[in-house]
Amino acid sequence: KNKTRKQYTKCRMATESNHLIQRNLAIENPLVYLHKAISPEAAVLGGSAAIFFLVVRPNFLVIDDSKAPNSWTPPLNQPFPYGKQPVRGVNLGGWLVLEPFITPSLFNASGVIDEYTLCASLGPDAAKETLGNHYSTFITEQDFADIAQAGLDHVRIPFGHWAISTTADEPYVPKLSWDYLLKGIEWARKYGLRVLAELHTAPGSQNGWNHSGRQGNVNWLLGPNGTANADRTLSIIQEAISSLNSLNYQHVVSLISPLNEPRVELVGLNVLQEWYQKAYDVIQNVTAKGPLQPWILYSDGMAGLSAWKGFMKGYKNVALDTHQYLIFDPNLMK
């Protein structure tokens, strides 16, 4: 009890919201948010009427969006001038979605070619231990500090659909990577970095490449379960964005990519554009009432910029994401 005495905070419960309005805590931000996903164990010890005493655990979060990574980038609580100021960022590939060329040591076993086969070969317990060790060491808080120190202002964090949900026939480790995504967002906030949260995989695989989670056939928007998998992806996006919104990450997660590199030449441009419109509606339904509207980045699907001319013209905070690779194909280097 003596150890936690200083952690007691006298609060008045704001019954009309989930906010706890701070009274006797010496912090600049007048609002203290109960981070339900990380601190469900915050305990009401007693009180009367609307006055409560809380034990504030070490992972109880105080929101501070006043940080900036450098002098030329606006702090998180001010809008970033997208379209006027260049985005200087880095991708945290290979962290929450494995790629063999980034972490080849995890793919030494025979027949292991992607995260699906890795988890299947290890089994649920060993896969959880292996990936937990990877998540906790491959990227750490120091990396975010170094990114800010290097003069960058954004980080792209790809995550897999298994961070939100898995089905019985998927061997992926469920939910664990979501915890580390939240860690990454908190580290970004601490150093004034903005985050592009990007769904890197889809059920059934949106491109058949190993970084989609499962190498092989595309069973998304086509194939026997293509429609069901595409609809499930929308549900995953809705749950992910809703969770991020409820945790008050609007200032930090300023960019959202609903899906990485779907194969246009397989699923068809018109079909993909229809799905993109549905994804836009899903995201807007969650974020429209918030204080900030995130930018939504759509992958060009390797179709090139010209194929998308006029798409979503007039929409606010929408941009096209094109990846110009200088590796994988030797001809690109000529």
Secondary structure in CASP SS format (residue, H / E / C, confidence):
PFRMAT SS
TARGET T0000
AUTHOR 0000-0000-0000
METHOD secondary structure of the structure
MODEL  1
K C 1.00
N C 1.00
K C 1.00
T C 1.00
R H 1.00
K H 1.00
Q H 1.00
Y E 1.00
T E 1.00
K E 1.00
C E 1.00
R E 1.00
M E 1.00
A C 1.00
T C 1.00
E C 1.00
S C 1.00
N C 1.00
H E 1.00
L E 1.00
I E 1.00
Q E 1.00
R C 1.00
N C 1.00
L C 1.00
A C 1.00
I C 1.00
E C 1.00
N C 1.00
P C 1.00
L E 1.00
V E 1.00
Y E 1.00
L C 1.00
H C 1.00
K C 1.00
A C 1.00
I C 1.00
S C 1.00
P C 1.00
E C 1.00
A C 1.00
A E 1.00
V E 1.00
L E 1.00
G E 1.00
G E 1.00
S E 1.00
A C 1.00
A C 1.00
I E 1.00
F E 1.00
F E 1.00
L E 1.00
V E 1.00
V C 1.00
R C 1.00
P C 1.00
N C 1.00
F C 1.00
L C 1.00
V C 1.00
I C 1.00
D C 1.00
D C 1.00
S C 1.00
K C 1.00
A C 1.00
P C 1.00
N C 1.00
S C 1.00
W C 1.00
T C 1.00
P C 1.00
P C 1.00
L C 1.00
N C 1.00
Q C 1.00
P C 1.00
F C 1.00
P C 1.00
Y C 1.00
G C 1.00
K C 1.00
Q C 1.00
P C 1.00
V C 1.00
R C 1.00
G E 1.00
V E 1.00
N E 1.00
L C 1.00
G C 1.00
G C 1.00
W C 1.00
L C 1.00
V C 1.00
L C 1.00
E C 1.00
P C 1.00
F C 1.00
I C 1.00
T C 1.00
P H 1.00
S H 1.00
L H 1.00
F H 1.00
N C 1.00
A C 1.00
S C 1.00
G C 1.00
V C 1.00
I C 1.00
D C 1.00
E H 1.00
Y H 1.00
T H 1.00
L H 1.00
C H 1.00
A H 1.00
S H 1.00
L H 1.00
G C 1.00
P H 1.00
D H 1.00
A H 1.00
A H 1.00
K H 1.00
E H 1.00
T H 1.00
L H 1.00
G H 1.00
N H 1.00
H H 1.00
Y H 1.00
S H 1.00
T H 1.00
F H 1.00
I C 1.00
T C 1.00
E H 1.00
Q H 1.00
D H 1.00
F H 1.00
A H 1.00
D H 1.00
I H 1.00
A H 1.00
Q H 1.00
A C 1.00
G C 1.00
L C 1.00
D C 1.00
H E 1.00
V E 1.00
R E 1.00
I E 1.00
P E 1.00
F E 1.00
G C 1.00
H H 1.00
W H 1.00
A H 1.00
I C 1.00
S C 1.00
T C 1.00
T C 1.00
A C 1.00
D C 1.00
E C 1.00
P C 1.00
Y C 1.00
V C 1.00
P C 1.00
K C 1.00
L H 1.00
S H 1.00
W H 1.00
D H 1.00
Y H 1.00
L H 1.00
L H 1.00
K H 1.00
G H 1.00
I H 1.00
E H 1.00
W H 1.00
A H 1.00
R H 1.00
K H 1.00
Y C 1.00
G C 1.00
L C 1.00
R E 1.00
V E 1.00
L E 1.00
A E 1.00
E E 1.00
L E 1.00
H C 1.00
T C 1.00
A C 1.00
P C 1.00
G C 1.00
S C 1.00
Q C 1.00
N C 1.00
G C 1.00
W C 1.00
N H 1.00
H H 1.00
S H 1.00
G C 1.00
R C 1.00
Q C 1.00
G C 1.00
N C 1.00
V C 1.00
N C 1.00
W C 1.00
L C 1.00
L C 1.00
G C 1.00
P C 1.00
N C 1.00
G H 1.00
T H 1.00
A H 1.00
N H 1.00
A H 1.00
D H 1.00
R H 1.00
T H 1.00
L H 1.00
S H 1.00
I H 1.00
I H 1.00
Q H 1.00
E H 1.00
A H 1.00
I H 1.00
S H 1.00
S H 1.00
L H 1.00
N H 1.00
S H 1.00
L C 1.00
N C 1.00
Y C 1.00
Q C 1.00
H C 1.00
V C 1.00
V E 1.00
S E 1.00
L E 1.00
I E 1.00
S E 1.00
P C 1.00
L C 1.00
N C 1.00
E C 1.00
P C 1.00
R C 1.00
V H 1.00
E H 1.00
L H 1.00
V H 1.00
G C 1.00
L H 1.00
N H 1.00
V H 1.00
L H 1.00
Q H 1.00
E H 1.00
W H 1.00
Y H 1.00
Q H 1.00
K H 1.00
A H 1.00
Y H 1.00
D H 1.00
V H 1.00
I H 1.00
Q H 1.00
N H 1.00
V H 1.00
T H 1.00
A C 1.00
K C 1.00
G C 1.00
P C 1.00
L C 1.00
Q C 1.00
P C 1.00
W E 1.00
I E 1.00
L E 1.00
Y E 1.00
S E 1.00
D C 1.00
G C 1.00
M C 1.00
A C 1.00
G C 1.00
L H 1.00
S H 1.00
A H 1.00
W H 1.00
K C 1.00
G C 1.00
F C 1.00
M C 1.00
K C 1.00
G C 1.00
Y C 1.00
K C 1.00
N C 1.00
V E 1.00
A E 1.00
L E 1.00
D E 1.00
T C 1.00
H C 1.00
Q C 1.00
Y C 1.00
L C 1.00
I C 1.00
F C 1.00
D C 1.00
P H 1.00
N H 1.00
L H 1.00
M H 1.00
K C 1.00
END
